[in-house]
Amino acid sequence: MEPKLLQEKLPRHVAIIMDGNGRWAEMRSMERIFGHQKGSEAVRTVVRAAREIGIPYLTLFAFSSENWNRPATEVEALMQLLKQYLQSERAELLEKDIRLLAIGDLSRLPTEVQRALQETIEQTSPGKAMTLTLALSYGGRDDILQASRRILQACQKGNLSLEAIDERLFSKYLWTGEIPEPDLLIRTSGEMRISNFFLWQIAYTEIYVTPTLWPDFGREEFTEALIDYQRRERRYGRTREQIKAGER
């Protein structure tokens, strides 16, 4: 166990907006792709740290629906990096008992990336120690819209009544339907915005923003975020007195 970390106070689900790859490269007068390559090393480091520390769910915002608007050469390079990551990390995911999931409009991914993704998801499906979710071609608004459409279709087919629709049911129709809502959201690079990520899911999530650029975000920085989380009091709309009294 990491120093200062209490097992009973660890977040169940940590989500990370990995930001700053491009700026990391530009600060070193390098092409942006080198920042993305360095960022993939940070992914490996943080996944290992989360697994060793004992975080059950880790979600990484790897490619947003808006990222398709970037220069075609950069998008192509990112897709190749994603494919390489899926192929190179598959053995370690299996060894460490980690299950891989993916959320987002995956149909927009190149066919070869979809194939590598599906193969890794299928092979790691028995994993019990940790669930690693990659948000790919993901947008929070898209997530809410697709859930709304699916619910509407179920109502039109007579499989669902309007009276049955509540927050819990709606959550099940989101792309994140089989994983819990995040307890902690980490954003690197110091930007103070959500960037269309998990708009429904983070209603009561603790948010931690660090100026560290993603390629420089390692085990020490991840641990500091967890320590900061453990100092917080999560009230969910209740008063401090209610929490002390044990009210739910």
Secondary structure as UniProt FT lines:
FT   TURN            3..4
FT   HELIX           7..9
FT   STRAND          13..17
FT   HELIX           21..26
FT   TURN            27..29
FT   HELIX           32..53
FT   STRAND          57..64
FT   HELIX           65..69
FT   HELIX           72..95
FT   TURN            96..97
FT   STRAND          98..103
FT   HELIX           106..108
FT   HELIX           111..124
FT   TURN            125..126
FT   STRAND          130..138
FT   HELIX           140..156
FT   TURN            157..158
FT   HELIX           162..164
FT   HELIX           167..173
FT   TURN            175..178
FT   STRAND          184..187
FT   TURN            189..190
FT   TURN            199..204
FT   STRAND          206..209
FT   HELIX           214..216
FT   HELIX           219..231
FT   TURN            236..237
FT   HELIX           240..244
FT   TURN            245..246
//
